[in-house]
Amino acid sequence: MAKGKSSEDSGLSEAQIAVHWKEEGYVYPSAQFIAQANMTDPAIFERFSLDNFPECFKEYADLLSWYDYWHTTLDTSDAPCWKWFVGGKINASYNCIDRHLKKHKNKAAIHFVPEPEDEAPAVITYQELYVRVNEFAALLRDFAKLKKGDRVTLHMPMTPELPVTMLACARLGIIHSEVFGGFSGQSCADRIVDSGSHVLITIDSYYRNGKLIDHKVNADIAVKTAQEKGQKVDKVLVWQRYPGQYHSKSEPVKGRDFIVNDVLKKYRDARVEPVKMPAEDPLFLMYTSGTTGKPKGCQHSTGGYLAYVAGTSKYVQDIHPEDVYWCMADIGWITGHSYIVYGPLALAASSVIYEGVPTYPDAGRPWRIAERLDVNIFHTAPTTIRMLRKAGPDEPQKYNYHFKHMTTVGEPIEPEVWRWYHKVVGKGEAIIVDTWWQTETGGFLCSTLPALQPMKPGSAGPAVPGIHPVIYDDERKELGAGAGKAGNICIRNPWPGAFQTIWGDRDRYVSTYYARYCKNKKSKDWRDWPYLTGDGALLAEDGYYRILGRLDDVINVAGHRLGTKELESAALTVPEIAEAAVVPVVDDLKGRVPDIYVSLKPGVKSGNDAQAKVTKAIEQEIGKIARPKNVYVVPDMPKTRSGKIMRRVLAAISNTLDIGDVMTLANPDVVEEIRVLVQGKKKVATKKGPEDIARFGDDG
Ligand code: WT7
C-alpha cells in the first residue's frame, strides 16, 4: 500500500510482477454446442461497445416484463451512485414466477435435493412456487407487518424455503438480507444491526455432512447479540426442515418466535399483488468483507440487477427454459442470489438446490445427482473442483450424465485443475466459462461468450458485453494489452448489475471503490469514475484477462472473501491476546486459508490454551469457514519503526517465501525467531510467491 493512502485502497508497487503459471492455448466449443447456443451473433460486441453505452443495456432489460417502461436509461446526477432504468416500474417476484405460469406452470422451477440420499428429490413447479411465495408474502405483510422498504434478515441454509422467502420479500418490495447459513449467530447479529432489521427469518434445522444441524440456536444468539448492540428483533419466523416437526433444543420464545408452518395455515390460498417497484429501489443487501472490520452491505437494485442477471444467465450461462441447471454455490452468497435464484428463474429455467456438502456420502454424489435429474448445466468453484478431484478423480465416468456447459467462479483456476474439469467432469463435451466478478458487481464482469469466444485455461476471458475494463498501475498509467505487467483492474463504465451503494455508508462506498482513480470528484460524468475492483490482473495481447487475486487485506478462502481485520478482531476477543495479525497461506484445496499470528499480554504464560481459544473465538464470531490453518504464538510482531505490523513478512514466513530485507524494521531479530518457530531451522527460502501473497499488506 502506498504511503498516505487509506487502508481500503489496494496496493501494487512493483512494476513487473511474476505470474505463476504460463499462458495457455485456446480450447474451442463444439459445433453441437454452438448450434443450440442462445448467443451466436458476433455483432453483440459492437452493440455493447462504449459508443452505444448506456442504451445497449435495453437489450437486457427487454428480457423482463415491466409495468412501466423507463424514461432514462442511466441517470448519473448523483455520481457515483448510478441509477438505471429510471421511471421504470417492475417486480422481481412477478418476473421470476407469475409471468411464466401461462406457458410453464407445470414445469419444475426448483429441484430440491436433500442431503440424505434416501430422501427423494422434491420438485417445485412454477405453480407451486407461485402458491408458496404468495402465501408467505401474505404472512410477511399481514402477520409480520412488513412493508416496502423494510429490511429483513434471513439466516437460512440451502432449502427451498430460502428462495420462497426471498421471492416473497421481493413481491412486497421488502429488502432481504440473507446471511450465509454457515455464519455464526454473532455474524448474523452484526448484519441485523447494520441493516436495522426487526424481523429475522430462519429454520429449525438442516442437514450437513450427515448430521441434522440445530440452526435455531443461532437465532437466539443473533437476537440477543443484536439487542445488546441496540437493535431489537420483534419477531423470529422459524421454518421447519420437516413441516410439523421441530428439531431444535431451543424452546421457541413466546411472543417472539413463530413457527412459520403453523402461522401459514391462516394464509392458505392467499394471493398478494406484486408491488410495482421503481427500478432503482433496492431488492436486497448482501454483506461482504472489506479491509476494515465491518462487513459492507452491498445494496442491489431491482430493475438494473434483474436485467443484468437475466442477460448474463441467458448469454453466458446459456440457460434455456428446457435446461436443468445446477449451481452448487450457496444461496447465502451473491453467486446463489444471481445464478441460482434470480437469473435462472427470470428465464423460467429449472434450478437445482442441493442441501448438503458435495462429498456426502462420497465423491460420487454430485454425479449421481446430475445423472438422476439429467442436469446439463453445471456451475461450481475451483475449490470444490479440487476437492472432488482429490476425493474421487475417476468418479464422474461412472455416471451417465452429460453437461453441455460448466462454470467456474470465485477464484483463479489452475490450468491443471481446469483440464480435469474439462476432460473428466465435462467428459470433453462441455464448454467451460470462467466467470470473474464480485459481490459488488451483481453479475459477471469477465468471461467468454461460450459460442463466440474460445476458452483459455487460467484466464477468465475478455470482458462480457457492456463491461469495459482498464488496468491501471499505481501512477494511474494504463497498462494495455500485452504490456506484460499486472496492475489494478478497474471498470471504466457503470453497468446495471452494479451495487448502488454500501447500505448506510455512502462515504465508504465512494472511498473504497472510486476515490483511487477518480478523475474529478465533482464530475457527474461516468467517464471520470472508474470502479476499483481491488483485484490484480494482467491483460494478454488477445484481450483475455488473467485475474491474479486480491491486492488488499482480503483473503479469498474457497472462493469467499474474509477481511483480515474481521479475523483479527475476533482473535482479540480472547482476553490473553495482545496483538493479532492474519495472513493468507496457499492451500491445495481452498486456494487461500488464514494463518494467525498472536502475541500474548504481559504476564500471560505461553503454553496455555491460547491457540485453541483463538480458533474457537473465530468460529464463534464469524463461522467455521474462517477457521485458521495455524495459530502461532509469537514473542512480538515484526513492526516498522512507526509501529505498523508487517503482515507481508509474516505472509512470506507462512508460505516459505523470500522474506526480503527486514533491516529497517524496529525489531529485525524477531523475524528470524518467528521463522524458526514456523519453519524450523532449515534454510531460508528465496522464491517469490503468487502476487497476492508477495504483495500482501505491502506498504510500499
Ligand atoms: C473476489 C470476489 C464472484 C462471486 C463469488 C465471490 C475473486 C471471483 C474469480 C475468477 C479469479 C476470482 C476476485 C474477486 N474471484 N471470481 N473467476 N477468477 N478470481 O464473490 O466473495 O465478492 O469475491 O473473488 O478476487 O474480487 P466475492
Residues whose N, C-alpha, C, O or C-beta is under 5 A from the ligand:
A	BS01	WT7	T335 T408 V409 G410 E411 P412 D434 T435 W436 W437 Q438 T439 A460 T533 D535 I547 G549 R550 G559 H560 R561
